[in-house]
């Protein structure tokens, strides 16, 4: 059981295509390498974690739909994420992550809509012939 840990970015490479300007259909990918230390009741363990991201911008919304003080646009991004560990290969994994890039803030964050009258992502709806499976979001 892990009780905590730290990570330090030691490499960023394999940058393909560009994230900016952010537009629907934009695809980009990159690889991040981190030196990690995890702590548990059994001691500490250092490892090297390599995470590969393959991302696509799926949709665009008015940022104020997430919070009334936000301006500009917000873009839904989906990334296929593959993480591998040099020592602890049992922890290797793949998943899909979704985040929203807020233009006025200049960064992405995990976000769930609270006030939009319709769902952010519609079931079985594809934007820009996306390779990412769409799921219901409430």
Secondary structure, DSSP 8 states (H G I E B T S, - for coil): -EEEEEEEEEEEEEEES---S--TT-EEEEEEEEEEEEEETTEEEEEEEEEEEEEEEEEEEEGGGT-TT--SEEEEEEEEEEEEESS-GGG-EEEEEEEEEETTTTEEE----SS-SS-SS-TT--STT-SS------
